[in-house]
Every structure is written in C-alpha cells, then in structure tokens.
C-alpha cells in the first residue's frame, strides 16, 4: 500500500494563549482531492502553513511526502505546489514572463522549459495571451495563470488556499476542470474552500471549527450520517419570523433559511412533522408544507458548526 501523501497526528499550534489548531489528526491519500472546510479563523490557513513547513507545530507530528513538517520544511517546499487566495504573481510581467520566472525558481531544466510552458499555457486556456501583462487579466484568468506557476515544476502535491474566492461561476468551473485533470494524473490536491459545491466532488472532506476537527469523511458519508436528527424543509408565510420562532422550540436542533424555505433539524424523539406544523399554526404562522429531505453538505456543515458552538457556550457557562 502506498504511503499517504499527508499524515498528521495530534497536530497543535498555539500562539500564546490562543490554540489555533487543537490536536488535529488526518491522512490524505496519494492522488486524491482533499477538501478542508471551515469558517474564517477556524485554523485552515495555520494548518496549511504547518503542512508546507512554514510554521513549526507546537505539538503533535506530521509528514508530507515523507518529510517531517517540524524539521524538514525546506524539503517539503521543493516538492509541493502552493497557490493562495490572493493573486501573488508579478502584475508587471507578462503571462509568459511569470511562467518563465517560476520555472527558473523551481529549477525546471532548460531543455524542458519551453515545452513545459507551452503545455501550461494550453492547459490554462491562455493561448494568445502570452504577451499580456498579468495585472490586466480578469480574476479567472489570473487564477489559471497562478495555478500554472504553482505546478510548473510538476509537483506531486498541490496546496490550494481558497483558490476560487471572488471568481465568477464559469471561471470556477473551468478552474476545477483543470484540478480534476491533475488529480487524474496522480497529483494529490489539498484545497481549502468556502464553496461547498466544490467540496461535493472531493474524495474526502474535513470540517474544522475553532481549531478542532469536527468531521472527516467522504461527501456521501457526511450527507448520510453527519446530521444528528431529521432534516425537514418548511415552506410557510413570514419565513424570517418563523426562523426566530423555531429557534425557541423544544426538540428543534438547527434552523437555517434557504431562500423562501426553512431547513429544520429536529430530534425525532421530541418533535414530529405534525407537532411542528401544529406549533407553528398555534404561533400564527401559516404553513404550506413540511417534508423530510436529504441533507446537503451545507446542511451538515451548518449543523456541525452549530453543535460545536452550543457545546462551547455550554462549557463556558458551566465555568
């Protein structure tokens, strides 16, 4: 069996009294797309920095491509590709000049360089734009160029930190077509994203909140078992008012507004469709429909974060 591309055990990072990453453990298999999700400030970027050998862990252990993240950071940097959410290339250089610069940084052999750059330009759909200044490219084109620069040395492992933030849907789809193509060629992709539709197509998804890993499974497994309760879709009058009311109902575990409907997670031992409909009607809310539905990753994400927040608040109040 192949060794995992990434393996971490009890990984922890403290900044003074702040525990940014708290005893996180997971593995990423070679050749898979691994999505790392969490709200801002949850510990995603700190985790990536430790995995890239930029930040030394406070405790725990980890290996990336066989290199120890605490002692062999330089070895890791030479064998990975990294792309941040902020465009970090040289805006006053052309598309080709940016690619040539990174080919030199990563010491791509001169005899292979032109063929490699031509392949990257074609892959990114930048043919005909080779002489265009990077600073004049649109957001989607910039991200494609940044990806090309990140993989110019053909790394076996690629880290993508919010790579499509602020990019239009069509460009996002084109970008992910490129990512899946790399994965089919055996490249391991570790990606953080706020777009749950992107995570739906990952091999495994990890959810982190307050530095703690809350879930780790395939998207299908998370949808199947990630909710602690039954999910209902409620269509009614005054949905925003109904959300406020439902948050106070016994047996209702989570409530979220989805367009004109409401997703409600209930404890089946304490609530049912009939009792919930009766309660809303008694509160003066006209109910059109309440039906059970299958959860999406977004439903699971909201439920897990909500449960973690309630657990934290309960712990704080008990002190």
C-alpha positions in Angstrom: 0.0 0.0 0.0 1.3 3.5 -0.9 2.2 5.8 2.0 -0.2 8.7 2.4 0.8 12.0 0.9 0.0 13.7 4.1 -0.3 12.2 7.6 -0.7 14.3 10.8 -1.3 13.1 14.4 -2.4 15.4 17.2 -1.2 18.4 15.3 -1.4 21.5 17.5 -0.4 25.2 17.1 -0.5 27.7 19.9 0.0 31.5 19.7 0.4 32.5 23.3 -2.9 31.6 25.0 -4.7 31.1 21.7 -4.9 27.5 20.4 -5.3 28.0 16.7 -5.1 24.2 15.8 -6.1 21.7 18.5 -4.8 18.1 18.2 -5.9 17.6 14.6 -5.3 14.2 13.0 -6.0 13.1 9.4 -4.4 11.4 6.4 -4.6 12.4 2.7 -4.1 9.6 0.2 -1.9 9.9 -2.8 -3.8 11.1 -5.8 -7.0 12.3 -4.1 -8.7 15.7 -3.8 -9.0 16.5 -0.1 -11.2 19.5 0.8 -10.5 21.3 4.1 -13.5 23.4 5.2 -14.1 25.8 7.9 -15.2 29.4 8.6 -12.7 32.3 8.8 -10.5 31.9 11.8 -11.1 28.2 12.2 -7.5 27.2 11.7 -7.4 26.3 8.0 -4.5 28.6 7.0 -2.5 27.8 10.1 -2.8 24.1 9.3 -1.7 24.6 5.7 1.3 26.7 6.8 2.4 23.8 9.1 2.0 21.3 6.3 4.1 23.4 4.0 6.9 23.7 6.5 6.4 27.4 7.0 5.2 27.3 10.6 6.6 24.9 13.2 3.9 22.9 15.2 3.7 23.5 19.0 2.9 19.8 19.5 2.0 16.7 17.6 3.6 15.3 14.4 3.2 15.3 10.7 4.7 14.1 7.5 4.2 15.5 3.9 5.6 13.4 1.1 7.7 11.6 3.7 9.2 14.8 5.1 8.9 15.8 8.7 6.9 19.1 8.9 8.8 20.2 12.0 12.4 19.6 10.8 12.3 19.2 7.0 10.4 22.3 5.9 12.8 23.1 3.1 12.5 19.6 1.6 8.7 20.0 1.6 8.8 23.4 -0.2 10.9 21.9 -3.0 8.4 19.1 -3.7 5.0 20.9 -3.5 3.0 23.5 -5.3 1.2 26.2 -3.4 -1.4 28.7 -4.5 -3.0 31.3 -2.2 -6.4 33.0 -2.5 -4.6 36.4 -3.1 -3.1 36.8 -6.5 0.6 36.6 -5.7 2.2 36.8 -9.1 4.0 39.7 -10.8 1.4 42.0 -12.3 4.0 44.0 -14.3 5.3 40.8 -16.0 3.5 39.1 -18.9 1.9 35.7 -18.7 5.0 34.0 -20.3 7.4 36.0 -18.1 5.6 34.9 -14.9 5.8 31.3 -16.0 9.5 31.7 -17.0 10.3 33.2 -13.7 8.8 30.4 -11.7 10.3 27.8 -14.0 13.7 29.3 -13.0 12.8 29.5 -9.3 11.9 25.8 -9.3 14.9 24.9 -11.5 13.0 23.3 -14.3 15.7 22.1 -16.7 16.3 24.5 -19.6 15.9 21.7 -22.2 12.4 21.0 -20.9 11.3 24.5 -20.1 9.8 25.7 -23.4 7.8 22.5 -23.8 6.6 22.7 -20.3 5.5 26.4 -20.6 3.7 25.7 -23.8 1.7 22.8 -22.2 0.8 25.0 -19.2 -0.4 27.9 -21.4 -2.6 25.5 -23.4 -3.9 23.8 -20.2 -4.9 27.2 -18.7 -6.5 28.4 -21.9 -4.1 31.3 -22.1 -3.0 30.7 -25.7 -2.9 34.1 -27.4 -2.4 35.9 -24.1 1.2 35.1 -23.6 2.3 38.7 -24.0 -0.5 40.2 -21.9 0.5 41.8 -18.6 -0.7 39.6 -15.7 -2.1 42.7 -13.9 -4.6 43.2 -16.8 -6.1 39.7 -16.7 -9.5 39.2 -15.2 -9.9 37.2 -11.9 -10.5 33.9 -13.6 -7.5 34.2 -16.0 -5.3 35.3 -13.1 -6.2 32.2 -11.1 -5.4 29.9 -14.1 -2.0 31.6 -14.5 -1.3 31.3 -10.8 -2.1 27.6 -11.0 0.2 27.2 -14.0 3.0 28.8 -12.0 2.3 26.6 -9.0 2.7 23.4 -11.0 5.4 24.5 -13.4 7.8 22.0 -11.7 5.2 19.2 -11.8 4.9 18.7 -8.0 3.2 15.5 -6.8 1.3 17.5 -4.1 -0.6 20.8 -4.6 -1.9 23.1 -1.8 -4.7 25.4 -2.8 -5.8 28.0 -0.2 -9.2 29.5 -1.2 -8.2 29.3 -4.9 -11.5 30.5 -6.4 -12.6 33.2 -3.9 -14.2 36.0 -5.8 -14.1 34.2 -9.1 -17.2 34.0 -11.3 -19.0 30.7 -11.6 -17.9 30.0 -15.2 -14.3 30.6 -14.3 -14.6 28.4 -11.2 -15.9 25.5 -13.2 -13.1 25.9 -15.7 -10.5 26.0 -12.9 -11.9 22.9 -11.3 -11.8 21.1 -14.6 -8.1 21.7 -14.5 -7.8 20.5 -10.9 -9.6 17.2 -11.6 -7.4 16.7 -14.6 -4.3 17.0 -12.4 -5.8 14.5 -9.9 -6.5 12.0 -12.7 -2.8 12.3 -13.5 -1.9 11.3 -9.9 -1.4 14.7 -8.3 -2.6 15.0 -4.7 -4.7 18.1 -4.2 -5.3 19.7 -0.7 -7.8 22.5 -1.0 -9.5 24.9 1.4 -12.7 26.5 0.1 -15.8 28.3 1.2 -17.8 26.8 -1.8 -19.5 23.7 -0.6 -20.5 22.7 -4.2 -16.7 22.4 -4.8 -16.3 20.1 -1.8 -19.1 17.9 -3.0 -16.7 16.5 -5.6 -13.7 15.9 -3.3 -12.7 12.3 -2.3 -12.7 13.3 1.4 -13.9 16.4 3.3 -12.6 17.6 6.7 -14.6 20.2 8.7 -12.6 22.3 11.2 -14.0 24.8 13.6 -12.3 26.7 16.5 -9.1 24.7 15.6 -10.9 21.3 16.2 -11.6 18.8 13.5 -15.3 18.2 13.7 -15.8 15.7 10.9 -13.7 13.7 8.4 -15.4 11.5 5.7 -16.4 11.3 2.1 -19.1 13.8 1.0 -21.6 10.9 0.7 -20.8 9.7 4.2 -21.2 13.1 5.6 -24.5 13.6 4.0 -25.7 10.2 5.2 -24.6 10.4 8.8 -23.4 14.0 9.5 -26.7 15.2 10.9 -27.8 14.4 14.4 -31.5 14.4 13.8 -34.1 14.5 10.9 -33.9 17.3 8.3 -37.2 18.9 7.3 -38.0 21.6 4.7 -40.6 24.0 5.9 -42.5 26.3 3.5 -44.6 28.9 5.2 -45.6 32.6 5.4 -43.2 35.0 7.1 -40.2 32.7 6.9 -37.8 35.0 8.6 -40.2 35.4 11.5 -40.7 31.6 11.6 -36.9 31.1 11.9 -36.9 33.2 15.0 -39.8 31.3 16.5 -38.4 27.9 15.6 -35.1 28.6 17.4 -37.0 28.5 20.7 -38.9 25.3 20.1 -38.0 22.2 22.2 -36.7 19.4 20.0 -35.5 21.8 17.2 -31.7 21.4 16.9 -30.9 23.7 14.0 -32.7 26.2 11.8 -31.5 27.9 8.6 -33.2 30.0 6.0 -32.8 28.6 2.4 -34.3 31.2 0.0 -38.1 31.1 0.7 -38.0 27.8 2.7 -36.5 26.8 6.0 -34.3 23.8 6.8 -35.0 22.5 10.3 -33.2 19.7 12.1 -35.4 18.0 14.7 -34.9 15.4 17.4 -37.4 12.8 16.3 -37.9 11.7 19.9 -39.2 15.2 20.8 -40.7 16.5 17.6 -42.6 15.3 14.5 -43.8 16.9 11.3 -47.4 17.0 12.7 -46.4 18.5 16.1 -44.1 21.1 14.4 -46.9 22.1 12.0 -49.3 22.4 14.9 -46.9 24.5 16.9 -46.3 26.9 14.0 -50.0 27.3 13.3 -50.6 28.0 17.0 -47.9 30.7 16.8 -49.8 32.3 13.9 -47.6 31.1 11.1 -49.5 29.8 8.0 -47.7 26.6 7.0 -47.8 25.5 3.3 -45.7 22.3 3.5 -43.3 20.4 5.8 -41.5 17.5 4.2 -38.4 15.4 5.1 -35.4 16.0 2.8 -31.9 14.5 2.3 -29.2 16.8 3.7 -26.6 18.6 1.5 -23.1 19.3 2.7 -24.2 22.8 3.6 -26.9 21.3 5.9 -24.3 19.1 7.6 -21.8 22.0 7.8 -24.3 24.3 9.5 -25.4 21.6 11.9 -21.9 20.6 12.9 -20.8 24.2 13.5 -24.0 24.9 15.4 -23.5 21.9 17.6 -19.9 22.9 18.3 -20.9 26.5 19.2 -23.7 25.2 21.6 -21.2 22.8 23.2 -18.7 25.6 23.6 -21.3 28.1 25.0 -22.5 25.4 27.4 -18.9 24.8 28.6 -18.3 28.5 29.1 -21.5 28.9 31.2 -20.6 25.9 33.4 -17.3 27.5 34.5 
